[in-house]
Structure formats: C-alpha cells, structure tokens
Amino acid sequence: MRAATAIALVLILMLNAGCAGLEASSSTSSYGAVAYAASTQDWRLHWRAPDPQQARLQALANCATADCQVVLEFGPGQCGTLALGDPGFGIGLGDTPAAAESAALAECQRKGQGCRVAEAECNR
C-alpha cells in the first residue's frame, strides 16, 4: 500500500512538472495584435494567442466598430501597444513594455498632440 501511494505521488509530481513545462513553452510561442477603428478611436489589444491568426481574429472580434483594422502584430517575446492622440495614433513594438510604450508615444507625437499611451502587453 505504501509503495502504491509513493508511485502515485511520483506520477502526480511528474504530471504537474510536465504541465508546467507545457505552460511555459506555450507562452514563449504566443502572438499578439492591436486593432484600431479611426471613426471612434476604439482599439483592442489581444496577446498570448496561440498563433498570429488567432491574435488578429480576437483583436478584431473584441473591437466592436465596423472599421476596426489590425494595425500591429507582435510575436513571441515581443511587447506591443498603441497611443492615441489628436489626431491619430501611434503603434509601438519592443522587447520590453517600456520600449513598446516609448515607440508608440513617439510615433503618435509625430502625428499630433495630447497623446496617451496604453500599457503595453507582452508575449512571455
């Protein structure tokens, strides 16, 4: 009985370790997208999707405006975001949230003023 309990415990620990490994590997191969609608300045950011197509589809599905378009896609290990201004917007891609936010803000400020940057999300 003790041997069976010990074997069961070892199997559970091995299974948990395997699942943890799967979770870690899936986050390193995830994708993101930003959808934006110029008519309303509505935008949606989706990250940690299993593939680029799912990232695009989910960002568009969450953006409830008919003219939403994907304006940024980002891959494994990358961060992405958007900054809104008057007029227009800027997109940012980077290896860190700060780099993505800085890029989005800089692009937005080249086009207009009063830019506000959204918190970047990363595929990690």
Backbone as JSON Lines, residues from 0, in Angstrom:
{"i":0,"aa":"M","n":[0.82,-1.19,0.0],"ca":[0.0,0.0,0.0],"c":[0.87,1.26,0.0]}
{"i":1,"aa":"R","n":[1.95,1.26,0.82],"ca":[2.84,2.43,0.86],"c":[3.54,2.6,-0.49]}
{"i":2,"aa":"A","n":[3.89,1.5,-1.12],"ca":[4.56,1.56,-2.42],"c":[3.62,2.14,-3.47]}
{"i":3,"aa":"A","n":[2.37,1.75,-3.45],"ca":[1.39,2.26,-4.41],"c":[1.17,3.76,-4.21]}
{"i":4,"aa":"T","n":[1.12,4.19,-2.95],"ca":[0.95,5.61,-2.64],"c":[2.16,6.4,-3.12]}
{"i":5,"aa":"A","n":[3.35,5.87,-2.89],"ca":[4.57,6.55,-3.33],"c":[4.61,6.65,-4.85]}
{"i":6,"aa":"I","n":[4.23,5.6,-5.54],"ca":[4.22,5.62,-7.01],"c":[3.2,6.64,-7.51]}
{"i":7,"aa":"A","n":[2.04,6.67,-6.9],"ca":[1.01,7.62,-7.3],"c":[1.49,9.06,-7.09]}
{"i":8,"aa":"L","n":[2.16,9.31,-5.98],"ca":[2.69,10.64,-5.69],"c":[3.73,11.05,-6.72]}
{"i":9,"aa":"V","n":[4.62,10.13,-7.06],"ca":[5.65,10.41,-8.06],"c":[5.0,10.71,-9.41]}
{"i":10,"aa":"L","n":[3.99,9.94,-9.79],"ca":[3.3,10.17,-11.06],"c":[2.61,11.53,-11.08]}
{"i":11,"aa":"I","n":[1.99,11.92,-9.98],"ca":[1.33,13.22,-9.89],"c":[2.36,14.34,-10.02]}
{"i":12,"aa":"L","n":[3.49,14.21,-9.34],"ca":[4.54,15.23,-9.42],"c":[5.1,15.33,-10.84]}
{"i":13,"aa":"M","n":[5.27,14.19,-11.5],"ca":[5.77,14.2,-12.87],"c":[4.77,14.85,-13.81]}
{"i":14,"aa":"L","n":[3.51,14.55,-13.62],"ca":[2.46,15.13,-14.45],"c":[2.4,16.64,-14.27]}
{"i":15,"aa":"N","n":[2.47,17.09,-13.02],"ca":[2.46,18.53,-12.76],"c":[3.67,19.21,-13.37]}
{"i":16,"aa":"A","n":[4.83,18.6,-13.29],"ca":[6.03,19.18,-13.89],"c":[5.88,19.26,-15.4]}
{"i":17,"aa":"G","n":[5.31,18.24,-16.0],"ca":[5.08,18.25,-17.44],"c":[4.12,19.34,-17.86]}
{"i":18,"aa":"C","n":[3.06,19.53,-17.09],"ca":[2.1,20.58,-17.41],"c":[2.73,21.96,-17.25]}
{"i":19,"aa":"A","n":[3.54,22.13,-16.24],"ca":[4.22,23.41,-16.06],"c":[5.14,23.69,-17.23]}
{"i":20,"aa":"G","n":[5.8,22.68,-17.73],"ca":[6.67,22.85,-18.89],"c":[5.88,23.23,-20.12]}
{"i":21,"aa":"L","n":[4.7,22.65,-20.3],"ca":[3.86,22.99,-21.44],"c":[3.39,24.43,-21.35]}
{"i":22,"aa":"E","n":[3.03,24.87,-20.16],"ca":[2.56,26.24,-19.98],"c":[3.68,27.22,-20.31]}
{"i":23,"aa":"A","n":[4.88,26.94,-19.84],"ca":[6.0,27.83,-20.1],"c":[6.31,27.89,-21.59]}
{"i":24,"aa":"S","n":[6.26,26.76,-22.27],"ca":[6.6,26.77,-23.69],"c":[5.52,27.46,-24.51]}
{"i":25,"aa":"S","n":[4.25,27.35,-24.09],"ca":[3.19,27.99,-24.86],"c":[3.28,29.5,-24.78]}
{"i":26,"aa":"S","n":[3.72,30.04,-23.65],"ca":[3.81,31.49,-23.53],"c":[4.98,32.04,-24.34]}
{"i":27,"aa":"T","n":[5.99,31.21,-24.61],"ca":[7.12,31.68,-25.4],"c":[6.82,31.64,-26.89]}
{"i":28,"aa":"S","n":[5.76,30.97,-27.3],"ca":[5.4,30.95,-28.72],"c":[4.01,31.55,-28.91]}
{"i":29,"aa":"S","n":[3.75,32.67,-28.24],"ca":[2.45,33.3,-28.36],"c":[2.55,34.57,-29.2]}
{"i":30,"aa":"Y","n":[1.38,35.05,-29.62],"ca":[1.31,36.16,-30.56],"c":[0.28,37.18,-30.09]}
{"i":31,"aa":"G","n":[0.44,38.41,-30.58],"ca":[-0.49,39.47,-30.21],"c":[-0.83,40.35,-31.39]}
{"i":32,"aa":"A","n":[-1.89,41.14,-31.23],"ca":[-2.33,42.07,-32.26],"c":[-3.07,43.23,-31.62]}
{"i":33,"aa":"V","n":[-3.03,44.37,-32.31],"ca":[-3.78,45.55,-31.91],"c":[-4.71,45.91,-33.06]}
{"i":34,"aa":"A","n":[-5.99,46.08,-32.74],"ca":[-6.98,46.52,-33.72],"c":[-7.4,47.94,-33.35]}
{"i":35,"aa":"Y","n":[-7.64,48.77,-34.39],"ca":[-7.97,50.18,-34.17],"c":[-9.05,50.62,-35.16]}
{"i":36,"aa":"A","n":[-9.99,51.42,-34.68],"ca":[-11.05,51.99,-35.52],"c":[-10.9,53.51,-35.54]}
{"i":37,"aa":"A","n":[-10.57,54.06,-36.69],"ca":[-10.35,55.5,-36.81],"c":[-11.62,56.31,-36.53]}
{"i":38,"aa":"S","n":[-12.78,55.77,-36.88],"ca":[-14.02,56.54,-36.73],"c":[-14.35,56.85,-35.27]}
{"i":39,"aa":"T","n":[-13.99,55.98,-34.37],"ca":[-14.33,56.16,-32.96],"c":[-13.11,56.18,-32.03]}
{"i":40,"aa":"Q","n":[-11.94,55.93,-32.58],"ca":[-10.71,55.75,-31.82],"c":[-10.83,54.57,-30.84]}
{"i":41,"aa":"D","n":[-11.71,53.64,-31.14],"ca":[-11.82,52.41,-30.35],"c":[-10.64,51.52,-30.73]}
{"i":42,"aa":"W","n":[-10.09,50.82,-29.76],"ca":[-8.98,49.93,-30.03],"c":[-9.05,48.74,-29.09]}
{"i":43,"aa":"R","n":[-8.45,47.65,-29.51],"ca":[-8.37,46.44,-28.68],"c":[-7.01,45.79,-28.87]}
{"i":44,"aa":"L","n":[-6.49,45.31,-27.77],"ca":[-5.19,44.65,-27.73],"c":[-5.4,43.22,-27.26]}
{"i":45,"aa":"H","n":[-4.92,42.27,-28.02],"ca":[-5.0,40.87,-27.63],"c":[-3.6,40.27,-27.68]}
{"i":46,"aa":"W","n":[-3.22,39.53,-26.66],"ca":[-1.89,38.94,-26.59],"c":[-1.99,37.51,-26.06]}
{"i":47,"aa":"R","n":[-0.89,36.81,-26.17],"ca":[-0.76,35.4,-25.76],"c":[-1.71,34.47,-26.52]}
{"i":48,"aa":"A","n":[-1.95,34.79,-27.78],"ca":[-2.74,33.9,-28.64],"c":[-1.82,32.8,-29.16]}
{"i":49,"aa":"P","n":[-2.35,31.62,-29.46],"ca":[-1.51,30.5,-29.89],"c":[-0.89,30.67,-31.28]}
{"i":50,"aa":"D","n":[-1.46,31.55,-32.11],"ca":[-0.89,31.77,-33.44],"c":[-1.29,33.18,-33.91]}
{"i":51,"aa":"P","n":[-0.62,33.7,-34.94],"ca":[-0.92,35.06,-35.4],"c":[-2.36,35.26,-35.85]}
{"i":52,"aa":"Q","n":[-2.92,34.27,-36.51],"ca":[-4.31,34.4,-36.99],"c":[-5.27,34.55,-35.82]}
{"i":53,"aa":"Q","n":[-5.09,33.77,-34.77],"ca":[-5.96,33.89,-33.59],"c":[-5.81,35.25,-32.92]}
{"i":54,"aa":"A","n":[-4.59,35.77,-32.89],"ca":[-4.37,37.1,-32.31],"c":[-5.14,38.16,-33.09]}
{"i":55,"aa":"R","n":[-5.03,38.11,-34.42],"ca":[-5.76,39.07,-35.27],"c":[-7.27,38.94,-35.1]}
{"i":56,"aa":"L","n":[-7.75,37.71,-35.18],"ca":[-9.2,37.49,-35.08],"c":[-9.76,37.94,-33.75]}
{"i":57,"aa":"Q","n":[-9.05,37.66,-32.66],"ca":[-9.54,38.04,-31.34],"c":[-9.52,39.55,-31.14]}
{"i":58,"aa":"A","n":[-8.47,40.21,-31.61],"ca":[-8.41,41.67,-31.5],"c":[-9.56,42.31,-32.27]}
{"i":59,"aa":"L","n":[-9.82,41.81,-33.48],"ca":[-10.92,42.34,-34.29],"c":[-12.28,42.02,-33.68]}
{"i":60,"aa":"A","n":[-12.44,40.83,-33.14],"ca":[-13.72,40.44,-32.53],"c":[-14.03,41.3,-31.31]}
{"i":61,"aa":"N","n":[-13.0,41.69,-30.56],"ca":[-13.21,42.5,-29.37],"c":[-13.43,43.97,-29.68]}
{"i":62,"aa":"C","n":[-13.08,44.38,-30.87],"ca":[-13.26,45.77,-31.3],"c":[-14.62,45.86,-31.97]}
{"i":63,"aa":"A","n":[-15.56,46.51,-31.34],"ca":[-16.96,46.45,-31.75],"c":[-17.34,47.42,-32.85]}
{"i":64,"aa":"T","n":[-16.36,48.03,-33.51],"ca":[-16.66,49.01,-34.56],"c":[-16.37,48.41,-35.93]}
{"i":65,"aa":"A","n":[-17.23,48.72,-36.89],"ca":[-17.13,48.09,-38.22],"c":[-15.82,48.4,-38.93]}
{"i":66,"aa":"D","n":[-15.21,49.55,-38.68],"ca":[-14.0,49.89,-39.4],"c":[-12.71,49.51,-38.66]}
{"i":67,"aa":"C","n":[-12.81,48.65,-37.67],"ca":[-11.6,48.17,-36.97],"c":[-10.68,47.45,-37.94]}
{"i":68,"aa":"Q","n":[-9.4,47.76,-37.83],"ca":[-8.38,47.1,-38.63],"c":[-7.21,46.74,-37.74]}
{"i":69,"aa":"V","n":[-6.54,45.66,-38.06],"ca":[-5.33,45.29,-37.32],"c":[-4.22,46.24,-37.76]}
{"i":70,"aa":"V","n":[-3.64,46.95,-36.79],"ca":[-2.59,47.93,-37.09],"c":[-1.23,47.49,-36.58]}
{"i":71,"aa":"L","n":[-1.19,46.44,-35.75],"ca":[0.08,45.94,-35.23],"c":[-0.07,44.47,-34.9]}
{"i":72,"aa":"E","n":[0.94,43.71,-35.26],"ca":[1.06,42.31,-34.85],"c":[2.41,42.15,-34.18]}
{"i":73,"aa":"F","n":[2.45,41.35,-33.11],"ca":[3.72,41.11,-32.44],"c":[3.83,39.65,-32.05]}
{"i":74,"aa":"G","n":[5.06,39.16,-32.1],"ca":[5.29,37.73,-31.93],"c":[5.88,37.34,-30.59]}
{"i":75,"aa":"P","n":[6.41,36.14,-30.52],"ca":[6.98,35.61,-29.27],"c":[8.07,36.52,-28.7]}
{"i":76,"aa":"G","n":[7.96,36.79,-27.41],"ca":[8.95,37.6,-26.72],"c":[8.83,39.09,-26.97]}
{"i":77,"aa":"Q","n":[7.86,39.52,-27.76],"ca":[7.7,40.93,-28.07],"c":[6.56,41.55,-27.28]}
{"i":78,"aa":"C","n":[6.63,42.88,-27.13],"ca":[5.59,43.65,-26.47],"c":[4.99,44.62,-27.48]}
{"i":79,"aa":"G","n":[3.71,44.91,-27.33],"ca":[3.05,45.84,-28.24],"c":[2.05,46.72,-27.54]}
{"i":80,"aa":"T","n":[1.81,47.9,-28.11],"ca":[0.81,48.81,-27.56],"c":[0.44,49.87,-28.59]}
{"i":81,"aa":"L","n":[-0.42,50.78,-28.16],"ca":[-0.94,51.85,-29.01],"c":[-1.04,53.12,-28.18]}
{"i":82,"aa":"A","n":[-0.81,54.25,-28.82],"ca":[-1.0,55.56,-28.18],"c":[-2.0,56.33,-29.02]}
{"i":83,"aa":"L","n":[-2.95,56.99,-28.37],"ca":[-3.97,57.79,-29.05],"c":[-3.69,59.26,-28.86]}
{"i":84,"aa":"G","n":[-3.88,60.03,-29.94],"ca":[-3.68,61.47,-29.87],"c":[-4.73,62.2,-30.67]}
{"i":85,"aa":"D","n":[-4.49,63.5,-30.86],"ca":[-5.41,64.33,-31.63],"c":[-4.61,65.05,-32.7]}
{"i":86,"aa":"P","n":[-4.65,64.63,-33.91],"ca":[-5.38,63.48,-34.46],"c":[-4.51,62.23,-34.46]}
{"i":87,"aa":"G","n":[-5.12,61.11,-34.71],"ca":[-4.4,59.88,-35.0],"c":[-3.92,59.07,-33.82]}
{"i":88,"aa":"F","n":[-2.97,58.19,-34.15],"ca":[-2.47,57.23,-33.17],"c":[-1.05,56.83,-33.56]}
{"i":89,"aa":"G","n":[-0.4,56.14,-32.65],"ca":[0.91,55.56,-32.91],"c":[0.94,54.15,-32.35]}
{"i":90,"aa":"I","n":[1.7,53.28,-33.0],"ca":[1.84,51.91,-32.51],"c":[3.27,51.71,-32.04]}
{"i":91,"aa":"G","n":[3.44,50.81,-31.1],"ca":[4.76,50.55,-30.57],"c":[5.03,49.08,-30.39]}
{"i":92,"aa":"L","n":[6.22,48.68,-30.78],"ca":[6.69,47.31,-30.66],"c":[8.05,47.36,-30.0]}
{"i":93,"aa":"G","n":[8.3,46.43,-29.07],"ca":[9.6,46.42,-28.4],"c":[9.83,45.14,-27.64]}
{"i":94,"aa":"D","n":[11.05,45.01,-27.14],"ca":[11.41,43.84,-26.34],"c":[10.95,43.96,-24.89]}
{"i":95,"aa":"T","n":[10.62,45.17,-24.48],"ca":[10.13,45.42,-23.12],"c":[8.88,46.3,-23.21]}
{"i":96,"aa":"P","n":[8.06,46.31,-22.16],"ca":[6.9,47.21,-22.17],"c":[7.31,48.67,-22.35]}
{"i":97,"aa":"A","n":[8.37,49.09,-21.67],"ca":[8.82,50.48,-21.77],"c":[9.23,50.84,-23.2]}
{"i":98,"aa":"A","n":[9.91,49.94,-23.88],"ca":[10.34,50.2,-25.26],"c":[9.13,50.32,-26.19]}
{"i":99,"aa":"A","n":[8.15,49.45,-26.03],"ca":[6.94,49.5,-26.86],"c":[6.16,50.78,-26.59]}
{"i":100,"aa":"E","n":[6.01,51.14,-25.33],"ca":[5.27,52.35,-24.97],"c":[5.97,53.6,-25.5]}
{"i":101,"aa":"S","n":[7.3,53.63,-25.4],"ca":[8.07,54.77,-25.89],"c":[7.93,54.91,-27.41]}
{"i":102,"aa":"A","n":[7.98,53.79,-28.12],"ca":[7.84,53.82,-29.59],"c":[6.45,54.31,-29.99]}
{"i":103,"aa":"A","n":[5.42,53.82,-29.31],"ca":[4.04,54.24,-29.63],"c":[3.85,55.73,-29.36]}
{"i":104,"aa":"L","n":[4.36,56.2,-28.24],"ca":[4.23,57.61,-27.89],"c":[4.96,58.49,-28.89]}
{"i":105,"aa":"A","n":[6.17,58.1,-29.27],"ca":[6.95,58.89,-30.23],"c":[6.25,58.96,-31.58]}
{"i":106,"aa":"E","n":[5.71,57.85,-32.07],"ca":[5.01,57.85,-33.35],"c":[3.75,58.71,-33.28]}
{"i":107,"aa":"C","n":[3.01,58.62,-32.2],"ca":[1.8,59.42,-32.02],"c":[2.13,60.91,-31.99]}
{"i":108,"aa":"Q","n":[3.19,61.27,-31.29],"ca":[3.56,62.68,-31.16],"c":[4.04,63.28,-32.48]}
{"i":109,"aa":"R","n":[4.56,62.45,-33.4],"ca":[4.93,62.93,-34.73],"c":[3.7,63.3,-35.54]}
{"i":110,"aa":"K","n":[2.56,62.7,-35.21],"ca":[1.32,62.91,-35.97],"c":[0.39,63.95,-35.34]}
{"i":111,"aa":"G","n":[0.52,64.14,-34.03],"ca":[-0.43,65.04,-33.37],"c":[0.03,65.39,-31.97]}
{"i":112,"aa":"Q","n":[-0.94,65.73,-31.15],"ca":[-0.64,66.14,-29.77],"c":[-1.59,65.48,-28.79]}
{"i":113,"aa":"G","n":[-1.34,65.68,-27.52],"ca":[-2.21,65.12,-26.48],"c":[-2.21,63.6,-26.46]}
{"i":114,"aa":"C","n":[-1.08,62.99,-26.81],"ca":[-1.02,61.53,-26.92],"c":[-1.05,60.85,-25.55]}
{"i":115,"aa":"R","n":[-1.84,59.78,-25.49],"ca":[-1.94,58.95,-24.29],"c":[-1.6,57.52,-24.71]}
{"i":116,"aa":"V","n":[-0.67,56.92,-24.0],"ca":[-0.23,55.57,-24.37],"c":[-0.88,54.54,-23.45]}
{"i":117,"aa":"A","n":[-1.31,53.44,-24.07],"ca":[-1.88,52.33,-23.3],"c":[-0.74,51.46,-22.76]}
{"i":118,"aa":"E","n":[-0.98,50.81,-21.65],"ca":[0.02,49.92,-21.07],"c":[0.31,48.78,-22.04]}
{"i":119,"aa":"A","n":[1.58,48.56,-22.32],"ca":[1.98,47.5,-23.26],"c":[1.75,46.13,-22.64]}
{"i":120,"aa":"E","n":[1.47,45.17,-23.49],"ca":[1.36,43.77,-23.09],"c":[2.4,42.96,-23.87]}
{"i":121,"aa":"C","n":[2.89,41.91,-23.24],"ca":[3.97,41.14,-23.82],"c":[3.62,39.66,-23.95]}
{"i":122,"aa":"N","n":[4.18,39.03,-24.96],"ca":[4.03,37.6,-25.17],"c":[5.18,36.89,-24.47]}
{"i":123,"aa":"R","n":[5.02,36.67,-23.19],"ca":[6.05,35.99,-22.4],"c":[5.41,34.99,-21.49]}
